[in-house]
Amino acid sequence: MKLIVGLGNPGYEYHLTPHNLGFMAIDRLAESCGKELSRREAQALTASTEMAGEHIVLAKPQTFMNLSGLAVARLLQNYELAPRDLLVLVDEIEIPLGMLRIRPRGSAGGHNGLKSIIGHLEADDFTRLRMGVGPERPVEDYASYLLKPFRSSEMGLVAGMLDQACEAVRVVLLEGVQKAMNRFNRRVPPTES
């Protein structure tokens, strides 16, 4: 069994913001499996399903980004899973919009959601799939940039990245993290059409 967690902030006002890409990716995965995240457990919305021959639990913590580790630690405990059974989908401001980066472990890289998870698990050996939200031009206030909705001109690129992220999750489940890294980490950001 694997736990696949998308990070974001609950509430409609955050729905289409860069910081909620994790939620958007989990919703896309659930939709592709004919599921909806409607079960409330461990301070998260969850759904159980099968993907790539693996039993998985999809989850969106409802604790707000900075406290994501609370929900993730409780879910791992509830399902008797180890950090290595965890895949976290998260936004990454240091990567250009449209690009993916998969890693089997590592630091939080300044991301408060990952920092919370690492702190609560006291471990960093879980897979993370970072989805690029880097701005085209320098911004003065990263927090406000991450919490403003995507521009309509960016939505095609975002949709394509979400499709790629879902495919990357399937590759991780079917073929392992290394194959997924080889296939998706070298991609250049797609151009908007």
Phi, psi and omega in degrees: 000144177235146173254122180246116187244131172255133181265146179181190177241133177290153178116138184300326183297342180259359193311306185250038180262156178305323183290349180255016179302326178299315176299316182298320180292320179295319177299320179295317177298314180299315180300320181293340178259005181070030182240163174227137180280094185235348180277131178262121175204145175051043180059037179212159168264132185224164172208140176258142180199183175244141176210132179052038178074010183242138173283127182229155170243123176265140183214145172234104178302140180253025186263001193073152190310311188292347180242020183305326182300329178303307182292317183297316179298318180293320179296315178301319179294315181302321183263005179055049180250157177259164178307326181295347178268007185253136172234122182250129177256125191211153176283156179216113184285342181275358180245137180302148178306129177104344182265153177244152172217124181249137178220143180278349180188179175140185182280175178285339180059030179086358181274120186295329177294313178295322179301317179296317180296312180300319180296315181287326180275342188053040181202151176236012184267055173236150182285138174230139177245108182266133180249122186294131175230017183304135180289153177295322182239158178301142176239149181279323186238098182298322182300312181291327177298315183290337184256007174264142179300150173303149174288152181300328180291343181267347190295328177295317178295318178297315180299318178296320179294321178296320176299316179296321180297319178296319178295321179297322177299316179299319179295319177302314182291319184279317191240351179100166185295318184299315179297319179295319178299314181300324185277324189250337186288340184265001183293137172275153181299136178294155177271147178285140179249000000 
